[in-house]
Amino acid sequence: AAAARLRDKLRRYRPRVVTYSRKVFIPLTQLCRDVCHYCTFAHPPRKGERAYLTLDQVLAIARAGAAAGCKEALFTLGDKPELRYRVARDELCQFGHQTTLSYLAEAARVVLEETGLLPHLNPGILDAADIAALRKVSVSQGIMLESAAERLCERGGPHHGSPDKWPAARLETIRLAGEAGVPITTGLLIGIGETRAERIEALLKLRDLNDRYGHIQEIIIQNFRPKPGTRMAKAPAPSLNEHLWTIAVARLLFEPAMNIQAPPNLSPGFLGQLIDAGINDWGGISPVTPDHVNPEAPWPHLDVLAHATETAGKALVERLAIYPAYVREADRWVDPGLRTSLLHRIDSDGFPRTDGWSPGMKDPPPAICLPSPCGRGVGGEGRSAPACGGIDAILPKAKRGEMLAE
């Protein structure tokens, strides 16, 4: 309850709003040099399967997303598979690349140029040069810290044999992103053997980095779900109470403007409780592609998500892969080559335009849906937004041709 009050009382922009991003999920490669004991996304090479999606396959997914109204292209992939698998090296060579990250940069650029979707990239551990190269073709990047407990990387732990899951390496990537001015998404995976105290320690390490650079746009609190065929298939999932507790602690530890997310497809039936615990974002929702990391958990339909959000007293609003606060400071957070494309897609608050209308056009504005005081949407065909008292006083002056002050 304290976390929910903090979110509602002190959030500067749209306190009654819970956001989501309409996206397509592009699994560029499912090969990975790591062997996390809970993962079904990554797998070894399979006979008859390509190591990577071709650019034509990538574009087919992206175009389907654009046709369905998506704004974000989420690229997810294994970490540097060419360091482990010869088939990955050979296929990259066929594409004219030496590394997965180089091929990722080309794929993101092609998607942006051909479809207009804004890329968000989840490529794993990066150095400064990698971050700088990918910044030119993406509006945001992501890397889950998951946990700051090094003991989880020891023998018997879920990250044993996964060199890219050492907390220090992931924290360094997040730090370098801050130095480069990259809006980044990160967060925790709870229920993989960590303690509550270790979750707090991980959140504090992320808070320290954000206090220094201000670049963490979102904290995801993701709940572990056991999957058949993995070494942790029989490990218990964290309880709903553990998930809600961690969401609330994250909200209380960070400044009120921080965006706290919980994936809705991993907690079906409990969406209202997630909002009550302090979240203000649902993450990416795709009307086209499944959640390839959690294929057993389908995305909720947007009308279901909207109903659950409204029932909790909030309004569901679409956002981009880059959050409004960072859009409003695009000169700092977005590569110069991407700014014009980004600005064409947003309204004055930094949220995406969801129709072709913009201020100044003679065409009538589209139907609207505004959050009412109780949080439920109001509006409909042909209705216009109610003006505040100040606007009501100004409009007659404008109609009389009087000069208006700022």
N, C-alpha and C positions, 0 to 999 in steps of 0.2 A: 504493500500500500504506500509506503514512503517513497519507493522508487517511482510509482505511477504519479504521485503528487509532484515529485520533482520534475518529471518529464512534462507534465501539463502546466505547471506554474511558471517554469523558467525557460521553456523553449521559446526562442524569439519568433520563429516563423511557423505559422499554421499549427498551433498546439493541438487542434482536434483532428489532425491528419495522420494517417498511417500510409506510408508509401510502398510502392513496388516498382520493379522495372520489367517491362515487357521485352523478352529476349528470345534469342535462339541459342542453343547449346551446341558448339562446334568442337567435337572431340578430335583434335588434329592428329593425335596419336595416343594409343592406349598402351604403348610400351613405356617402361620406366626402369631406371636402374635401382629403385628402391623396392623393398618387399614388405610394406606395412601389413601387419597381420590381420587387419580388419577390412582390407580393400578388395573390391571386386572390379573396380574400374581398370586398374593396370593388370596386364597379363603378359606372359612370355609370347614370343612370336608363334603364330599359328599357321600351319600349312594351308596355303591357298588364300591367305589374307594379306593384304598390303600392310606395311608398317605405318604408313601415313595416309591420310586422305589426300587425294589429288586436289589441285586448285579447282577443277571443274566440280568435284564433289563438295568442296567448301562453298563454292558459289551457289550450288543448287540448294544447299541448306539455308544460306543467307537470303537468297531470293524468296524462298518459301516464307521465311520469317518476315521479310519486308512486306510481302503481300498480305500477311496476317496482322500488320500493324506494329510489328516489333521495332524497337529503336536500338537495341543492344545486341551485339554479337559477342557472346561469352566464349572465348577460346580456352579450353582446358586440355591438359596434356600431361604425360609423364615427364619426369625430371631427367633430362639429358640421356635418353635411351641409347644414343650412339656410343656412349662410353662403355656400354655393356654388351650391345648386340651388333654383330656384323651386318645383319640384314638392315638395320637402321642406317648404318653408315653407307651401305651400298645404295639404298633407296634415296637418301639425301643427295648422294653423288649424281644420281640420275636427274634429280631436280635442279642440279647446279648449286648445291649448298653443301657446306661442311658440317654445319651444326643445326640442331633442331630449332634453336632460337633464331637463326638466320632465316630459315624457312617460315617460321611463325611470323616474322616481320613482313615477309612478302605476302603471306596469306592475309594478314590483317590489312595491309595496304590495299590489296585487290578488293577485299570485301567493302572497305570504306569507299573506294572509288567507284565500284560497280553497283553497289546497292544503297549506299548512304547510311548503313548501320554503323553505329559507333562501337569500335572494338574495346572490350575489357579483357585483359590477358591474365591468365593464371599459370605462369610457366615454371614456378618453383624457384630454386636458389639462383640469384643473379649477382653479377658483379657490377661495378659502376658503369662500365662500357655497355653491358647488356641493357641496363635500365635506360641509359641515354638513347640507345638505338630503338628500343621498343616504345619509348615516350613519343617518338615521332609518328607512330602509327596507332596510338591508343590514347583514349582520354582518361583511362584509369587502369591500375593493375591490382593484383591481389595475391596474397600468400597467407594461408592460415598458419598462425604460430602453433596451434593445437594445444601445446603444453610447453611450459618452461622447465619441466622436471627431467633432468638428464638421466635419471634412473630408468626412465621408460625406454631409453636406447640401449640399455644393458641387456645381456643374455636373459631371455625369458620375458622381456618387455615387448610391447607392441611395435616398437620402432627399431628393434634389434635387426641389424643388417641393412638399415636404411640411412646411408650417410647424409642425405639431405634433410633428415628430420632432427638432427642435433639442434637444440634450441638456439645455441649461440650463432649458428650459421643462418638460421631464419631471422633472428633478431638483427643480424648484420645486414641482411637484404632489406629489411624494413627500414633500418637506419639510412642506408644508401638511397632508398627511395625518397626519404625526407630531404636529404641533401640535394637530390636532383629535382625536387619540386613535383613529385608524382603523387596524386591522390591515390591512396592505397586502402584496400579492404583487407582486414585480417580478423582473427578471432580464435576461439577455443573450440576444441572437440572434447566434450566432457563424457566421462564414463568409461575411459580406456585404462583406468588404473590409477589415476591421479587422486589426490585428496582435495578437500575444500581449500585448505591452506595453500596448496600448490596452484590452484586456480587463481586465488587472490594474488599470489606472487607473479603469475603470468600476466594478469591484468595490470599490475603495477609496473611491470617492465614495459608493457605497451604504453601505459600512461606516461611514463618518463620520456619515451621517444616522441609521443605526440605533444607533450609539453614543450619539447625542444624544437620541433619542426612544424607542428600543426597539420600534418599531412594524412593522418589516419581518419578517413571519412566514415568508417563504419566498423563496428565490432560485431561479429557474428558469434552467437552462442549456439553451437550445433550439438545436438545430442547423438551420441553413438547408437547405432542400431546393428545388432549382430546379423551377419549374412552367411547363409549356407556356403560351404566350400572354402571358408577361410579358417585360419587357426583360432580365431576368436568367435567362431560360430556359436559356441555354447556359453560365451561370456554374457552376464546379465546386462541388459540395457539400463541406463540410469533412470531412476524414478522421475515422474513428473515433478515431484517436489524438488528434487535436485536440480532439474532444469530451471524451474521457476526461481529457485534461490539464486542460482548463478546469474540469471538475467538481471534480477534485482540488484545483486552486488555490483555487477558491471555498470548498471545505471548510476548507482550511488558513488562509485569510485571515479567515474569520469565527469568532465564538465557537462552541464545539462544539455548543451547543444550536440553532444555526441549522438550519432545514430546507432541504435542497438537493434540487431536483427535476430530473428529466429526463423529457420525455414519452415513454412507451414505444412509442407508435405511430410515432414518427419514427426508431426504431432497432430494428426487428424483427430478431430473431436475436441481439441483443447485450445482452439485458437483464441477464444475469449480470455482464457487464463493467461496466455502469453502476453496479450495486451495489458492485462491487469498487472503483470509483473514488471512492465516498464518498457517494452519494445516500442519502436515507432516505425519499423520497416519490416516487410516480408521478404525482401530479396528479389531475385529474378524469378519470374514466372513465365513459362513458355507455352503458347498455344500450339506449337509446332513440334518441338522435340522433347523427349523425356529427360529426366534428371539422370544422366549417364553415370554419375557417382553413386546414386541411390535408385537404381532402376526399378526396385520393388515398390517404391513410394511415388505414385503418380502425383503430378501437380494438381492442386484443387482448381476447379473451374473458377474463373474470375467472379462469376455471380455468387458462388458460394463464399469466396473470400470477402467480397464486398458486403454480403449479408452478415457474416460473422463480425466484420469490422464495425458495421453500423450498429449491430446489436450491442457492441461494447462501447458505443457512444462516440465513435470516430468515423471519419470519412476516408474511403480508399482513393488515393491519388497516385497517378503514374508519375514516375521520375525517370531520369536518364541513368546511364551507368556511372556518371559523375554527378555528385550531389549538388543541389542548388547553391550552397554556400561556396563551393569551389568554382562553379560556373560564373558566379558574380565576380570572382577574381580570376578570370580566365587568363589575364596577362601574366599572372604568377604561376598558375597551375596547369596550363594547357600549352602545348607546343604551338608556335606561331603558325605552322602549316595547317593546323586543325581548327584554329579559332573561328574563322569565318564559317566553316561548315557547322560548327557547334552552335554559333550564335543564330544561324538561320533556323535552328530547330527548337529554340526556347522562347518562353514568354519572359516578361520583365522580372519574374520571381526566380527564374532559373529552372522552371519545370518545362517539360516538353510540350510543344504545340501538338495537340491531338486532332487538329483539323487544319484546313487551309486558310482560315480567317486570321487577320491581324489588325491591330488598331490602324485607322486611317482608310481602310477599305470601305467602299460604298455598299458592298453587299451586307445584308443583315447578319448580325452575329448568330452563331449556331445556338442550339439549345444548351442550357447550362445545368450544372448540378452543384449547388453550393451547400456546404455544411451548415445546418441550422444550429441554434444554441444547444440542442440536445445531441448534436452530432449526426443526425440523419440527413441524408441528401434531400434537397428540395429543388424544384425547378422542373422544366419540361419544355416541350415544343413551343417555340415562340415566346418564352418568358425571358425577361431581362433581369439583371441583377438589381437588387434594391440598393439605391445610393445611400451613403451615410449622410447625416445632417449637414456636414460641411459642404459636401458636393451639391446638395439641394439648394444651398444658398448661393453657390458660385454659378450654377448653370444659367439662371436668369440674367446675370451680369454679362455672361458670354453672349447670350442671345441678343442683348441690347447693344452689343459691340463695344462694351467697356473693356479697358485694358485690365488684364488679370495679373496680380502679383504672384510670385512663386508660391 
